[in-house]
Amino acid sequence: MSETTVSLRAVLADNGPRLLRDAVGPVLVFYVGWKTLGLVVGIFAATAVTTASFIWERRHGRTGLGASIGFTIALVQAVTGLLSGSARWYFAPGVIANTLGGLVFLGSVVIGRPLAAVFASESYPFPPELKASRPFRRVFGRISLVWAAYLLGRGVLRLSMLVYTSIEAFLVVSVLSGIPLSAALMTWSFWYAVRGLRSPAVGR
């Protein structure tokens, strides 16, 4: 796989800041706006950050699947939060989407089109013949299963925190179960993909 070997460091350097921006930025801006100027300001500020991220991805030639999903969820959150007047309900769509995301990852493996491969293709231009190979689907199928387990577990945890604890406790758990674990899982995903796709069997 000489021409398709991914530089792990380069990929992580490109995706790490984007992960941090999309996961922490809107939450931080919402909380500051909510506590200082009120719920409505917090909602609009967080939505503005997510919208800016979406536009940035588009202008830089990326399909921005992650940013597109985040943008859609942000709009649903904004409508829900404004109509309910509740910070708790504002976060509900994101928690539900997080859990559903796990089911989507799981379903993508069942139908033979692992979602992890779609996200990976945003960061590296895999040749068509490699993407069509059985080892490629196997490697990214396993990665998708790990992400499914993570998203489902995190979704259940966040839902429990949102329902039974304070917003502050929910946000702490969301951040701690988000960035550190997502970054570690992303690192492992790229490492495992590179390791798996270096196999001599790839492309046969």
Number of C-alpha atoms within 10 A of each C-alpha: 14 6 7 14 14 21 13 16 12 11 15 17 11 12 15 16 11 17 19 15 15 19 18 15 16 23 23 16 19 23 22 16 19 19 11 11 11 13 21 17 18 24 26 20 21 24 24 17 19 26 19 14 22 23 14 14 17 15 11 9 8 13 15 19 15 15 23 18 12 22 22 15 20 25 18 18 22 22 13 19 21 17 11 12 13 13 20 16 18 22 24 19 19 20 22 16 16 23 23 16 17 23 17 17 24 22 17 18 21 12 8 13 17 25 22 23 19 12 14 16 13 14 15 13 11 18 12 9 11 17 16 14 14 14 19 21 20 18 20 26 23 18 24 25 22 17 23 26 16 19 25 20 15 21 23 15 17 25 20 13 19 22 13 11 11 11 16 12 13 20 18 12 16 22 15 11 18 19 17 12 14 19 16 11 16 18 17 14 22 20 16 16 22 18 13 17 22 15 11 10 13 17 17 10
